[in-house]
Amino acid sequence: MPAARLQGIVVWTAAIVALCPVLWGLWDDWRIGGDSWQQGDWLISGLGVRRGPLGSLFLLLSDLTGASPLLLVVLAQGLLAATLFLLTARAFATADAHYLLIFFSPAFFLLAWTADPLFGLRKELLGFLALALAGRHPRLAAALYVVAIVAHEANLFLAPAMWLLWRTHRPLPAAATAAVLLVTASAMLFALIRSSADPVALCRPLLDRGLDPVICGGIIAKMDTGAATWSEIARAMAVQPNGIAFLALAFTVQMVLLALCLRHRRGLREALILIGLWIAMLPLFIVAVDWGRWLSMQVTSFGFVMLARARSGEARVERNLPAGVLALICAAGLLVAPIHYPAIRIGGTADRLRGLLAGTETLQDTTITQFGPVLSTMPPSNAP
């Protein structure tokens, strides 16, 4: 079988297998009344609330159609996730085989979302889809990226990757560029000014529309927590055994990607892009505790940028890895995974799929390898 055809089969199979638990999990979320993180994040509402405008839109659509806001969110997440997975598979199926090192990286969204269900379907889904669309549909990508920024301030940190993608493909018109910059600056300022909100006030519109109170027990319950508190928790995590294990895995992931960069014709330039995207994410590691998500955002954005540069001819691998070595590294990516909350899972995506098939894990469970006690001191909340 030709190598190119085999690569296409492997990529499409991996994408479909990874997508199935995501969609299955969405059905399960709907069945149990919603997940307080995966759907709760999308149902934060209020035009004067950080992350609130998108939730307000879902509540408005719910009032207009009579449909449950939870159902609307689940349907939107499923459609967006399926589109992202399929666009990603199409891009990697025909790329240079060396880019499978990104596709099968444990921190790339495709494996990360499978290994840890709390990774996926958060609002960076919007940012990732904007990255995937930036090459062929730059205006649509720009509009979606604006929505992503308004929906969650973490998407601001994908801006360097978006700029690189637009630079590599077709630059946006000046007016569109100015609009994106204006929204980006405004969203950053708004997130700083309105960094906390009252969980009770955020929960009440959901209860009024018949949702289970459990939907308010996750991110909504933590919306009254300031950045300083989260920053203190993040610093404490960095010196725990679980945090150290996470950082070791993150370092290993970066070294593999750096080795990939250095096999390019102008490897130093590609390495600087990798380092630059990593630096762009550093503020998130300081002020928030979902380190796995931030690592995934960096690796995923790097993947889309490298694919775009390869398609345009700006990047080209000149020093090939033996096929056996490439396959071995890709397989290793299935056997360990970062967790959204700083820790790692030994067995990674492979163990997660085995657990689901064997019935030893539920779609909401995440089993991690503990290298020591997990920090249990969480910020207090006034949530109902």
KOLKE-628276 format. One record per residue (C-alpha): residue number from 1; x, z, y. Coordinates in steps of 0.1 Angstrom, whole numbers, plus 5000, padded with zeros to 4 digits. Each point is the difference from the previous one (the first is absolute). Example, Ala and Ser with C-alpha at 12.3 -4.5 7.8 and 13.67 -1.06 7.14 Angstrom:
2
resi / east / up / north
1 / 5123 / 5078 / 4955;
2 / 5014 / 4993 / 5034;
This chain:
384
resi / east / up / north
1 / 5000 / 5000 / 5000;
2 / 5014 / 4991 / 5035;
3 / 5012 / 5030 / 5019;
4 / 4978 / 4992 / 5030;
5 / 4969 / 4999 / 4978;
6 / 5010 / 5033 / 4983;
7 / 5005 / 5017 / 5034;
8 / 4965 / 4989 / 5011;
9 / 4984 / 5014 / 4968;
10 / 5019 / 5033 / 5004;
11 / 4991 / 5004 / 5037;
12 / 4963 / 4991 / 4996;
13 / 4996 / 5022 / 4969;
14 / 5017 / 5029 / 5018;
15 / 4978 / 4996 / 5031;
16 / 4968 / 4998 / 4980;
17 / 5009 / 5030 / 4978;
18 / 5009 / 5020 / 5031;
19 / 4968 / 4991 / 5018;
20 / 4977 / 5010 / 4972;
21 / 5006 / 5038 / 5004;
22 / 4996 / 4997 / 5037;
23 / 4966 / 4983 / 4997;
24 / 4990 / 5022 / 4971;
25 / 5010 / 5030 / 5021;
26 / 4978 / 4988 / 5029;
27 / 4970 / 4998 / 4976;
28 / 5008 / 5036 / 4989;
29 / 5003 / 5011 / 5036;
30 / 4965 / 4986 / 5007;
31 / 4986 / 5016 / 4969;
32 / 5013 / 5035 / 5009;
33 / 4990 / 4999 / 5036;
34 / 5032 / 4988 / 5016;
35 / 5036 / 5012 / 5002;
36 / 5008 / 5023 / 5029;
37 / 5033 / 4981 / 5007;
38 / 4995 / 4964 / 4990;
39 / 4965 / 4996 / 5015;
40 / 5000 / 5030 / 5022;
41 / 5028 / 4985 / 5021;
42 / 4979 / 4969 / 5007;
43 / 4969 / 5021 / 5010;
44 / 5017 / 5019 / 5028;
45 / 4978 / 4990 / 5029;
46 / 4997 / 5003 / 5038;
47 / 5013 / 4976 / 5027;
48 / 5018 / 5029 / 5016;
49 / 5016 / 5011 / 4967;
50 / 5033 / 4990 / 4986;
51 / 4993 / 4975 / 4971;
52 / 4963 / 5002 / 5010;
53 / 4989 / 4965 / 5011;
54 / 5001 / 4984 / 4965;
55 / 4979 / 5029 / 4986;
56 / 4975 / 4996 / 5028;
57 / 4997 / 4964 / 4991;
58 / 4992 / 5009 / 4964;
59 / 4974 / 5025 / 5011;
60 / 4984 / 4975 / 5023;
61 / 4998 / 4974 / 4972;
62 / 4985 / 5027 / 4978;
63 / 4973 / 5007 / 5026;
64 / 4992 / 4963 / 5005;
65 / 4999 / 4991 / 4963;
66 / 4988 / 5032 / 4984;
67 / 5029 / 5000 / 4976;
68 / 5021 / 5030 / 4993;
69 / 5032 / 5002 / 5022;
70 / 5019 / 5009 / 4968;
71 / 4988 / 4968 / 4983;
72 / 5010 / 4979 / 5030;
73 / 5035 / 5015 / 5000;
74 / 5004 / 4996 / 4962;
75 / 4989 / 4963 / 5002;
76 / 5024 / 4994 / 5029;
77 / 5029 / 5017 / 4983;
78 / 4994 / 4980 / 4968;
79 / 4998 / 4967 / 5018;
80 / 5031 / 5007 / 5021;
81 / 5020 / 5013 / 4970;
82 / 4991 / 4970 / 4978;
83 / 5010 / 4976 / 5028;
84 / 5033 / 5018 / 5005;
85 / 5009 / 5001 / 4963;
86 / 4992 / 4963 / 4996;
87 / 5018 / 4988 / 5031;
88 / 5031 / 5021 / 4989;
89 / 4999 / 4986 / 4965;
90 / 4998 / 4964 / 5013;
91 / 5030 / 5006 / 5023;
92 / 5022 / 5016 / 4974;
93 / 4991 / 4977 / 4971;
94 / 5018 / 4971 / 5016;
95 / 5028 / 5019 / 5018;
96 / 5036 / 5002 / 4990;
97 / 5002 / 5022 / 4968;
98 / 5023 / 5025 / 5018;
99 / 4970 / 5011 / 5022;
100 / 4984 / 5015 / 4969;
101 / 5024 / 5029 / 5008;
102 / 4976 / 5007 / 5029;
103 / 4968 / 4992 / 4981;
104 / 5009 / 5024 / 4972;
105 / 5015 / 5026 / 5023;
106 / 4983 / 5034 / 4993;
107 / 4994 / 5003 / 5037;
108 / 4984 / 4966 / 5005;
109 / 4963 / 5005 / 5005;
110 / 4990 / 4982 / 4968;
111 / 5017 / 5025 / 4976;
112 / 4997 / 5030 / 5024;
113 / 4962 / 4998 / 5002;
114 / 4997 / 4998 / 4962;
115 / 5023 / 5029 / 4993;
116 / 4984 / 5024 / 5026;
117 / 4963 / 4994 / 5008;
118 / 5003 / 5019 / 5033;
119 / 5025 / 4974 / 5012;
120 / 4976 / 4971 / 5001;
121 / 4970 / 4990 / 5022;
122 / 5011 / 5019 / 5030;
123 / 4999 / 4981 / 5033;
124 / 5035 / 4985 / 4996;
125 / 4980 / 4976 / 4978;
126 / 4990 / 4983 / 5032;
127 / 5036 / 4998 / 5012;
128 / 5012 / 4986 / 4967;
129 / 4974 / 4973 / 5000;
130 / 5010 / 4991 / 5035;
131 / 5036 / 4996 / 4988;
132 / 4988 / 4978 / 4970;
133 / 4980 / 4978 / 5024;
134 / 5026 / 4997 / 5028;
135 / 5016 / 4968 / 4986;
136 / 4971 / 4977 / 4994;
137 / 4974 / 5016 / 5024;
138 / 5019 / 5016 / 5029;
139 / 4970 / 5005 / 5023;
140 / 4979 / 5015 / 4972;
141 / 5029 / 5023 / 4992;
142 / 5004 / 5010 / 5036;
143 / 4963 / 5009 / 5002;
144 / 5001 / 5020 / 4968;
145 / 5032 / 5018 / 5011;
146 / 4982 / 5011 / 5032;
147 / 4972 / 5014 / 4978;
148 / 5026 / 5017 / 4979;
149 / 5017 / 5017 / 5029;
150 / 4967 / 5012 / 5014;
151 / 4989 / 5012 / 4966;
152 / 5032 / 5020 / 4993;
153 / 5030 / 5007 / 5022;
154 / 5025 / 4997 / 4971;
155 / 4995 / 4962 / 5001;
156 / 5018 / 5000 / 5033;
157 / 5032 / 5004 / 4980;
158 / 4994 / 4966 / 4983;
159 / 5005 / 4983 / 5034;
160 / 5036 / 4990 / 4995;
161 / 4991 / 4983 / 4967;
162 / 4971 / 4982 / 5017;
163 / 5023 / 4988 / 5028;
164 / 5025 / 4987 / 4974;
165 / 4973 / 4982 / 4982;
166 / 4986 / 4983 / 5031;
167 / 5036 / 4991 / 5011;
168 / 5007 / 4985 / 4966;
169 / 4968 / 4980 / 4999;
170 / 4981 / 4989 / 5031;
171 / 5003 / 5022 / 5030;
172 / 4966 / 5013 / 5014;
173 / 4989 / 4986 / 5033;
174 / 5011 / 5021 / 5030;
175 / 4964 / 5013 / 5006;
176 / 4996 / 5011 / 4964;
177 / 5034 / 5016 / 5000;
178 / 4992 / 5019 / 5032;
179 / 4967 / 5012 / 4985;
180 / 5017 / 5013 / 4969;
181 / 5026 / 5018 / 5020;
182 / 4974 / 5015 / 5023;
183 / 4979 / 5013 / 4970;
184 / 5032 / 5014 / 4984;
185 / 5011 / 5019 / 5030;
186 / 4964 / 5013 / 5007;
187 / 4996 / 5011 / 4964;
188 / 5033 / 5019 / 5000;
189 / 4991 / 5017 / 5033;
190 / 4965 / 5009 / 4987;
191 / 5014 / 5014 / 4967;
192 / 5023 / 5023 / 5020;
193 / 4972 / 5012 / 5024;
194 / 4973 / 5004 / 4973;
195 / 5021 / 5012 / 4971;
196 / 4974 / 5024 / 4987;
197 / 4962 / 5002 / 4996;
198 / 4973 / 5024 / 4989;
199 / 4993 / 4996 / 4962;
200 / 4965 / 5014 / 5003;
201 / 4991 / 4974 / 5026;
202 / 5015 / 4972 / 4979;
203 / 4982 / 5011 / 4969;
204 / 4965 / 5004 / 5015;
205 / 4992 / 4962 / 5004;
206 / 5009 / 4995 / 4963;
207 / 4978 / 5029 / 4988;
208 / 4972 / 4987 / 5021;
209 / 5002 / 4967 / 4982;
210 / 4998 / 5016 / 4966;
211 / 5037 / 5001 / 4989;
212 / 5013 / 5028 / 4978;
213 / 5018 / 5028 / 5019;
214 / 5030 / 4994 / 4978;
215 / 5008 / 4969 / 5021;
216 / 5010 / 5023 / 5028;
217 / 5025 / 5021 / 4979;
218 / 5031 / 4978 / 5003;
219 / 5013 / 4982 / 5031;
220 / 4970 / 5009 / 5021;
221 / 5006 / 5037 / 4994;
222 / 5036 / 4996 / 5012;
223 / 4991 / 4982 / 5033;
224 / 5003 / 5032 / 5019;
225 / 5037 / 5003 / 4990;
226 / 5025 / 4991 / 5026;
227 / 5032 / 4979 / 4995;
228 / 5022 / 5030 / 5005;
229 / 4985 / 5017 / 4969;
230 / 5004 / 4970 / 4979;
231 / 5036 / 4995 / 5012;
232 / 5008 / 5036 / 4990;
233 / 4985 / 4994 / 4965;
234 / 5020 / 4968 / 4996;
235 / 5033 / 5017 / 5009;
236 / 4992 / 5027 / 4974;
237 / 4993 / 4974 / 4973;
238 / 5033 / 4982 / 5006;
239 / 5020 / 5029 / 4985;
240 / 4977 / 5006 / 4970;
241 / 5010 / 4987 / 4965;
242 / 4970 / 4976 / 5001;
243 / 5010 / 4987 / 5034;
244 / 5036 / 4996 / 4990;
245 / 4989 / 4980 / 4969;
246 / 4979 / 4978 / 5022;
247 / 5028 / 4993 / 5024;
248 / 5023 / 4992 / 4971;
249 / 4976 / 4974 / 4988;
250 / 4995 / 4986 / 5035;
251 / 5037 / 4997 / 5004;
252 / 5002 / 4981 / 4966;
253 / 4973 / 4976 / 5011;
254 / 5018 / 4993 / 5032;
255 / 5033 / 4993 / 4982;
256 / 4983 / 4975 / 4977;
257 / 4985 / 4982 / 5030;
258 / 5033 / 5002 / 5018;
259 / 5017 / 4983 / 4970;
260 / 4974 / 4973 / 5001;
261 / 5007 / 4995 / 5037;
262 / 5037 / 4996 / 4995;
263 / 4995 / 4972 / 4975;
264 / 4986 / 4978 / 5027;
265 / 5019 / 4974 / 5019;
266 / 5001 / 5022 / 5031;
267 / 4996 / 5033 / 4982;
268 / 5009 / 5021 / 5030;
269 / 4971 / 4987 / 5020;
270 / 4975 / 5008 / 4972;
271 / 5016 / 5034 / 4996;
272 / 4994 / 5007 / 5037;
273 / 4964 / 4991 / 4996;
274 / 4996 / 5024 / 4971;
275 / 5017 / 5028 / 5020;
276 / 4980 / 4992 / 5031;
277 / 4967 / 5002 / 4982;
278 / 5011 / 5033 / 4985;
279 / 5010 / 5014 / 5034;
280 / 4966 / 4989 / 5013;
281 / 4983 / 5023 / 4974;
282 / 5021 / 5031 / 5006;
283 / 4977 / 5016 / 5026;
284 / 4972 / 5001 / 4974;
285 / 5022 / 5020 / 4976;
286 / 5006 / 5025 / 5028;
287 / 4964 / 5006 / 5011;
288 / 4980 / 4994 / 4968;
289 / 5002 / 5010 / 4963;
290 / 4988 / 4969 / 4982;
291 / 5036 / 4988 / 4994;
292 / 4991 / 4978 / 4971;
293 / 4977 / 4980 / 5023;
294 / 5026 / 4996 / 5026;
295 / 5026 / 4988 / 4975;
296 / 4975 / 4976 / 4986;
297 / 4993 / 4986 / 5035;
298 / 5037 / 4993 / 5005;
299 / 5005 / 4984 / 4967;
300 / 4968 / 4979 / 5001;
301 / 5007 / 4988 / 5036;
302 / 5035 / 4991 / 4990;
303 / 4987 / 4980 / 4970;
304 / 4976 / 4979 / 5022;
305 / 5028 / 4994 / 5026;
306 / 5024 / 4988 / 4973;
307 / 4975 / 4977 / 4985;
308 / 4993 / 4985 / 5034;
309 / 5037 / 4995 / 5007;
310 / 5006 / 4984 / 4966;
311 / 4971 / 4976 / 5005;
312 / 5013 / 4990 / 5034;
313 / 5036 / 4995 / 4987;
314 / 5014 / 5028 / 5021;
315 / 5009 / 5020 / 4969;
316 / 5014 / 4987 / 4968;
317 / 5014 / 5018 / 4970;
318 / 5035 / 4986 / 4992;
319 / 5014 / 5024 / 4974;
320 / 4976 / 5001 / 4970;
321 / 4995 / 5030 / 4978;
322 / 5000 / 4994 / 4962;
323 / 4964 / 4997 / 4988;
324 / 5004 / 5029 / 4977;
325 / 5012 / 5023 / 5028;
326 / 4972 / 4989 / 5022;
327 / 4974 / 5007 / 4973;
328 / 5016 / 5034 / 4992;
329 / 4998 / 5012 / 5037;
330 / 4964 / 4987 / 5003;
331 / 4990 / 5019 / 4968;
332 / 5016 / 5032 / 5013;
333 / 4976 / 4998 / 5030;
334 / 4972 / 5006 / 4976;
335 / 5015 / 5032 / 4986;
336 / 5002 / 5022 / 5031;
337 / 4979 / 5002 / 5032;
338 / 4998 / 5018 / 5033;
339 / 4970 / 5022 / 5007;
340 / 4982 / 4998 / 5033;
341 / 5007 / 5037 / 5005;
342 / 5038 / 5004 / 4996;
343 / 5007 / 5001 / 4962;
344 / 5006 / 4974 / 4973;
345 / 4982 / 4991 / 4968;
346 / 5023 / 4995 / 4970;
347 / 4984 / 4972 / 4979;
348 / 4987 / 4983 / 5032;
349 / 4974 / 4973 / 4998;
350 / 5005 / 4995 / 4963;
351 / 4992 / 5037 / 4993;
352 / 4970 / 4998 / 5023;
353 / 4985 / 4970 / 4982;
354 / 5007 / 5016 / 4967;
355 / 4981 / 5031 / 5011;
356 / 4970 / 4981 / 5012;
357 / 4998 / 4980 / 4968;
358 / 5004 / 5030 / 4979;
359 / 4974 / 5020 / 5020;
360 / 5025 / 5028 / 5008;
361 / 4997 / 4994 / 5037;
362 / 4971 / 4993 / 5023;
363 / 5000 / 4975 / 5028;
364 / 5004 / 5027 / 5025;
365 / 5028 / 5020 / 4982;
366 / 5036 / 4997 / 5009;
367 / 5025 / 5015 / 4976;
368 / 5035 / 5006 / 5015;
369 / 5032 / 5014 / 4987;
370 / 5006 / 5034 / 5017;
371 / 5036 / 5009 / 5007;
372 / 4989 / 5033 / 5016;
373 / 4969 / 5015 / 5017;
374 / 4980 / 4978 / 5023;
375 / 4997 / 5014 / 5035;
376 / 4966 / 5016 / 5000;
377 / 4998 / 5010 / 5036;
378 / 4976 / 4975 / 5015;
379 / 4987 / 5002 / 5036;
380 / 4967 / 5018 / 5004;
381 / 4968 / 4980 / 5007;
382 / 4966 / 5007 / 5015;
383 / 4984 / 4973 / 4978;
384 / 4966 / 5008 / 4985;
